[in-house]
Amino acid sequence: MSDDRSERLLEPMRMWREWYQKSEKQWSEMLTDIMADEKFGKSFGHLFQEWLHAQHMISELIGQQLATLNMPSRADMLDVRDRLGEVDDGLGQLTAEIAQLRRMLTTKSVVEAPAQPRPAVKRTRKPAKSEAPQSETGQSAPDGGDVKH
Amino acid sequence: MPGTDGYSKQEARIREAIERVVSRNIAGLKTLEDIAMDFGATPKEVIYSRATTRLYHYTPTCEEVYRVPVVVVMSLVSRYYILDLAPGQSLVEYLTNQGFDVYLIDWGIPRAEHRHLTLDHYVGEVLPECLERVQEESGEPDVALVGYCLGGVLSMMHAALAQPDQVKALACFTTPVDTNGMRLYKAWAESENFDIDALVDKLGNIPGQMMDAVLQALRPLQKTANRMGLLNHVEDDQFVEAHYRFERWASDQIPMAGETAKQLFKDFLRDNKFLKNQMEIKGQRVDLTSIKVPFLHIAAQHDHIVPAAASRGVLGLIGSEDKEEVVLKGGHVSLVAGGNAVYRLWPKLAAWLSKRCT
């Protein structure tokens, strides 16, 4: 009895969520229409420029205060992130060079000792005759076919 | 009014419910922790690196592969791992298992020092160097290019400028070619009140959060609706896991190099130069009619980021004789990743490539 009651209590929320999900596209489209309007664009453009200016000023101001407190600002943190990125790029470069060296060494050892099996894969694969027509349209999707032009 | 028994029963039920929720959440957090770590898991090797760009070579899983290597070109605005979301949910893993020799170009995350990079850098320098590296690695003179979203635009630009016979085939998904079909972005780009130069001067690169907000503007309520969907399916572990993976990727939005953003905003979006064959890379005009290789374009039926109006018509722009456009069910992201992609895009792409990669 009380289970039914709690289910009933939960139902409206679920119903509301389902309604929101179903109608989201229409509401979103309506909002997007408003945003695409020239008047909106004009006021948004002004606001955006002002925001950029304000953001710049506030960042400088807060940065100065944080420096006084001997604390890192967002710009300092981004600096650290950039440095880490540089280290990551350096590692990427090294990894790529090691891979290239390894490949060169493998090729060299194959040339020097031709009896050893070549590690490279064979590049001779052909599409299976029975496979092609079936996969051309794809496996059938669970909820219907595809639209083709 | 319930008696004492009623209260104690209710108290016990509430306690039980709380304990269940707590224990479930602890287990859930553990699961989410695991999920967070398993993206980009298909075995691969970095074989080229320049600035933030990495060229990955996925370890072949078949003894015999198709002759022509497949090079996947990622978009400049999203992380590469949407194509390698998790084991069993990965396009690159699928292609590798289907017998392709797969490479992927990940453009990485631009930093402040990269604000001056333009399309000349990406298309005119790095992309050709990556392809040279693929040719060295595979020993094959030609490659098949596969471009996702903006990666499709970059691939088409390269194919239009490349030496004949370097590109054997070109497949693009959800690639915008006509920006008249992107109504909101077009309106912003044409507005005199939106000053991209001032924005780039102040910020350097366009921050990831701003890129995210720009994408969200196309479906402002979708994120909330998705979260409501999550609440409705909270007991379905598979649904929660898939939702978490996508959310994680979607929130991992990357910045765009300032000068590239200017170029895309003015030349591509506002002036529609790509469609008019007026884009230039290192002083060379990108003429799409000079693309003569087999071409496939796959659009998503419910794509709100690159709607059909922005991508349809691509076939009329290129000079290939073997060309095809297909519209598959799905959205901009669900076309390439997730449960539907396994049945639709992946087999279609593999079948198309298999005939052209021999």
Interface residues (C-beta under 8 A of the other chain):
Chain A: S2 R14 R17 E18 Y20 Q21 E24 K25 W27 S28 L31 T32 M35 A36 D37 E38 G41 K42 F44 G45 H46 F48 Q49 L52 Q55 H56 L78 R81 D82 G85 E86 D89 G92 Q93 T95 A96 A99 Q100 R103 A120 V121 K122 R123 T124 R125 K126 P127 E131 A132 S135 E136 T137 G138 Q139 S140 A141 P142 D143 G144 D146 V147 K148 H149
Chain B: Q10 E45 V46 I47 Y48 S49 R50 A51 T52 R54 L55 H57 P60 C62 E63 E64 V65 Y66 R67 G99 D101 I109 R111 A112 E113 E137 S138 G139 E140 R183 L184 A187 W188 S191 E192 N193 F194 D195 A198 L199 K202 L203 A217 L218 R219 P220 L221 Q222 T224 A225 M228 G229 L231 N232 Q301 R312 E325 V326 V327 L328 K329 N340 Y343 R344 L345 W346 P347 K348 A350 A351 W352 S354 K355 T358
